[in-house]
Every structure is written in structure tokens, then in C-alpha cells.
Amino acid sequence: MSAFLIAVLCLVMVGTSLLSGIFGMAGGMILVGVLLVMMPVPEAMMLHGVTQMASNGWRGLLWWRYVRLGAAASYVGGSLIALLVWSFTRYVPSTPVALLILGLTPFAVRLAPESYRPNPEKTHQGILYGLACMTLILLCGVAGPLVDQFFLGGKLDRREIIATKAVCQVFAHAAKLVYFGTLVSQTGSLDPIVAVLAVASSMLGTTVAKRVLEAMSDQQYRRWANGIITVIAGYYVCHGTVLIVLAHAYAR
């Protein structure tokens, strides 16, 4: 990779980690799209996983005083159950189905009765959503907006949401890497210099995001976060629907 492309990649890392550091979402999805354009799939997936672990880990350290250990523990517990169950099978849905699942789940949560809506402060819900989100990660590669919708439930403030979700996402990305075996099989294909610069750029963006998040109110944070979830989920649904329509059209 040329010096120019490495510089572009670092700028993208700073920008996407800044977005994720403020809202805890969207940055990773944008980043993986850019990486797939700039490098082969194995390298892109490996670099994405490593940088996301670094970004979320650093975010968790920056906000460690706000981590709600009870909420994180119940979510990780549910994730472990999903990881254990899905380790016995390697079912992978088609791309359109995966996109529709990712897009429809947050809307389904919003339509659920009040008593069934997400609340990260409740242990049984943490286990349930941890299981559901890890299932999506293992089947589709990402959990989509569902994990974000879950942490926006309840009464956690913006710093507690960012901090607790960061801890949970570190585990999720680590589990995904182990599950798919990329950490072992693709290490040799990843340029260590690019990896170090990417991790450093992600940490820089996350650090800058801390100041932006501190300047926001909880009301502003929730309004923007819910809007981003709606846009991302809507994109997943539209993309999945288009792929299904095109597949049927070509099959005729």
C-alpha cells in the first residue's frame, strides 16, 4: 500500500472512530465499506476487527468510571450462550436475508409493548439482547442497530451508554474473530505498520470524540442516536429488499 493510501486510510480511521466515539455506532459500518474498496477482503476484515477492538477498548478506558458492570455482565453472559450454541453450527443466511434481519430488528423492538422494550439495567433483558445481538454478529457479521437500540433503552446517560457498550463490543469483536478463525488464519496477510497506524488513528479519533460527547446533553445524544439508527436500519431494509427483487427478476 502506498504512502498516500495509508494517509487516506488513517484519515478515514480518525473520522469513523470520531463518529463511533460520539454515538457508539455507524463508524464501523462506514469503515468496513472503505476498507473493502482499498484492500482484499481478508485483509479488510482482519484490519476492521483489530481496529474496532482497539477503538472500543480505548473508549472503554476513557470512560471507565461510567461503565455499568451489571449491564455489561448480563449482556456478555447472553453473548456467551449464543457463542456456545452457534459453535455447533455454521449456518450463514443469504445476504438479502441478513440485511432484512439487521434492518427490521430495531423497528420490531420499537413496536414491542412497553413492558418488552429494551432496558440494559435489567439483568434478564441484558442476557436476552446479548444472546440476540451475538447471534446476529455470528450469522451476519454485525449486530446492526439492534445493540444500539438496546442501550438507548432505560435511563443510562450518554456516557454510561458509550462506556458500557464499548466494553460489550470489545468482547463481541473478539468473539467474532475467534469464531471465524481470522485472527489465526489471516495474521500473515496484514501489514503490521498499517495495523499500528490504523489503531493509533482510531484511538486519536476516539479521544477527540470524548470532548464532543461531554459538550452534548443527553437529550441531544438520544435524538441524534435514534435518527442514526433509523437511517441505518432503513438502509439495510431497502438494500435487502432490492437484492431480493433483483434475484427474482434474474431467476425468471
C-alpha positions in Angstrom: 0.0 0.0 0.0 1.4 3.4 -1.0 2.1 6.2 1.5 -0.8 8.2 0.0 -3.3 5.4 0.6 -2.0 4.8 4.1 -2.5 8.5 4.8 -6.1 8.4 3.4 -6.8 5.3 5.5 -5.5 7.0 8.6 -7.8 10.0 8.0 -10.8 7.6 7.5 -9.9 5.9 10.7 -9.9 9.1 12.6 -13.2 10.2 11.1 -15.1 6.9 11.7 -13.7 6.5 15.2 -14.8 10.1 15.9 -18.3 9.2 14.8 -18.3 6.0 16.8 -16.8 7.7 19.8 -19.6 10.2 19.9 -22.6 8.0 19.2 -21.1 4.5 19.6 -22.4 3.5 16.1 -22.1 3.9 12.3 -18.4 4.4 12.2 -17.6 0.7 11.9 -20.1 0.2 9.1 -18.6 3.1 7.1 -15.1 1.9 7.8 -15.6 -1.6 6.5 -17.0 -0.3 3.3 -13.9 1.9 2.7 -11.6 -1.0 3.7 -13.2 -3.3 1.1 -12.5 -0.8 -1.6 -8.9 -0.2 -0.6 -7.7 -3.8 0.1 -8.6 -7.5 -0.4 -11.4 -8.9 1.7 -9.3 -11.0 4.2 -7.1 -8.0 5.0 -10.1 -5.7 5.2 -11.9 -8.0 7.7 -8.8 -8.5 9.8 -8.0 -4.8 10.0 -11.6 -3.9 10.7 -11.8 -6.4 13.6 -8.5 -5.3 15.1 -9.2 -1.6 14.9 -12.7 -1.9 16.2 -11.4 -3.8 19.2 -8.8 -1.1 19.8 -11.3 1.7 19.3 -13.9 0.2 21.6 -11.2 -0.8 24.2 -9.8 2.7 24.3 -13.3 4.2 24.5 -14.0 1.9 27.5 -10.8 3.1 29.2 -11.5 6.7 28.6 -15.0 6.4 30.2 -14.2 3.5 32.6 -15.8 5.4 35.5 -19.2 5.2 33.7 -19.1 1.5 32.8 -22.2 -0.2 34.3 -20.7 -3.6 35.2 -24.0 -5.2 35.9 -25.4 -4.3 32.5 -22.1 -5.4 30.7 -22.0 -8.7 32.6 -25.6 -9.7 31.7 -25.0 -8.8 28.1 -21.8 -10.7 27.8 -23.4 -13.6 29.6 -26.1 -13.8 26.9 -23.4 -13.4 24.2 -21.5 -16.4 25.7 -24.6 -18.5 25.5 -25.1 -17.6 21.8 -21.4 -18.2 21.1 -21.7 -21.7 22.6 -24.9 -22.6 20.8 -23.8 -21.4 17.4 -20.4 -23.1 17.7 -22.2 -26.3 16.9 -23.4 -25.0 13.5 -22.1 -22.7 10.8 -25.4 -21.6 9.3 -24.9 -18.4 7.2 -28.0 -16.7 5.8 -28.0 -15.2 2.3 -27.0 -11.5 2.0 -30.6 -10.2 1.4 -32.0 -12.2 4.4 -29.2 -11.0 6.6 -29.8 -7.4 5.6 -33.5 -7.6 6.2 -32.9 -9.2 9.7 -30.5 -6.5 10.6 -32.8 -3.7 9.4 -36.1 -5.0 10.8 -35.0 -5.9 14.3 -34.7 -2.3 15.7 -38.1 -1.4 14.2 -39.6 -4.6 15.8 -38.2 -3.5 19.2 -39.7 -0.1 18.8 -43.1 -1.6 18.1 -43.0 -4.0 21.1 -45.2 -3.4 24.1 -43.7 -1.1 26.7 -43.0 -4.0 29.1 -40.9 -5.8 26.4 -38.9 -2.8 25.3 -35.1 -2.9 26.0 -33.7 -1.8 29.3 -30.0 -2.5 29.8 -30.4 -2.1 33.6 -32.5 -5.3 33.8 -30.4 -8.5 34.0 -32.8 -10.8 32.1 -33.1 -8.3 29.2 -29.3 -7.9 29.1 -29.0 -11.7 28.7 -31.7 -11.8 26.1 -30.3 -9.0 24.0 -26.8 -10.2 24.4 -27.9 -13.5 23.0 -29.8 -11.9 20.2 -27.0 -9.5 19.2 -24.3 -12.1 19.3 -26.5 -14.3 17.2 -26.7 -11.6 14.6 -23.0 -11.0 14.7 -22.2 -14.7 14.2 -24.8 -15.1 11.4 -24.5 -11.8 9.6 -21.1 -10.4 10.7 -22.5 -7.4 12.6 -25.3 -6.8 15.1 -26.6 -3.8 13.2 -28.7 -1.1 15.1 -30.2 -3.7 17.5 -27.4 -3.3 20.0 -27.7 0.5 19.8 -31.4 0.4 20.3 -30.9 -1.8 23.3 -28.5 0.5 25.1 -30.7 3.5 24.4 -33.4 1.9 26.4 -33.7 2.5 30.1 -32.2 5.6 31.8 -28.5 5.3 31.3 -27.0 8.7 30.4 -24.9 9.2 27.3 -21.6 8.5 29.0 -22.8 5.3 30.6 -24.2 4.1 27.3 -21.0 4.8 25.4 -18.8 3.2 28.1 -20.8 0.1 28.8 -21.5 -0.6 25.1 -17.8 -0.2 24.4 -16.9 -2.9 26.8 -19.6 -5.2 25.3 -18.4 -4.5 21.8 -14.8 -5.4 22.6 -16.0 -8.9 23.6 -18.3 -9.1 20.6 -15.5 -8.3 18.1 -13.1 -10.7 19.8 -15.6 -13.5 19.7 -16.3 -12.8 16.1 -12.6 -13.0 15.2 -12.2 -16.3 17.1 -15.4 -17.7 15.7 -14.4 -17.1 12.1 -10.8 -18.0 12.7 -9.5 -14.9 11.0 -7.2 -14.0 13.9 -5.2 -17.0 13.3 -5.5 -17.7 9.5 -5.1 -14.1 8.2 -2.5 -12.6 10.5 0.3 -13.0 8.0 -1.6 -11.0 5.3 -1.9 -7.9 7.4 0.8 -5.2 7.2 1.9 -4.6 10.8 2.8 -0.9 10.0 -0.7 -0.3 8.6 -2.2 -2.0 11.6 -0.3 0.1 14.1 -1.1 3.4 12.3 -4.8 2.4 12.0 -5.0 1.6 15.7 -3.3 4.8 16.6 -5.7 6.8 14.3 -8.7 5.1 15.8 -7.5 6.0 19.3 -7.0 9.6 18.3 -10.5 9.9 16.9 -11.9 8.3 20.0 -10.0 10.7 22.2 -11.3 13.8 20.3 -14.8 12.4 20.4 -14.7 12.4 24.2 -14.7 16.2 24.3 -17.6 16.4 21.8 -19.7 13.9 23.8 -19.1 15.8 27.0 -20.4 19.0 25.4 -23.7 17.3 24.4 -26.7 16.9 26.5 -28.4 13.5 27.0 -31.5 14.8 25.0 -29.3 15.8 22.1 -27.4 12.5 22.2 -30.6 10.4 22.2 -32.2 12.4 19.4 -29.2 12.1 17.1 -28.6 8.4 18.0 -32.2 7.4 17.3 -32.1 9.2 14.0 -28.9 7.4 13.0 -30.4 4.0 14.0 -33.4 4.8 11.8 -31.3 5.7 8.8 -29.0 2.7 9.1 -31.9 0.2 9.7 -33.8 1.7 6.8 -30.8 1.3 4.5 -30.5 -2.3 5.5 -34.2 -3.0 4.7 -34.1 -1.2 1.4 -30.9 -2.8 0.3 -32.1 -6.3 1.3 -35.4 -5.7 -0.5 -33.7 -4.6 -3.7 -31.4 -7.6 -3.7 -34.4 -10.0 -3.3 -36.3 -8.3 -6.1 -33.3 -8.4 -8.4 -32.7 -12.1 -7.6 -36.3 -12.9 -8.5 -36.1 -10.8 -11.7 -32.9 -12.6 -12.8 -34.4 -16.0 -12.0 -37.2 -15.6 -14.4 
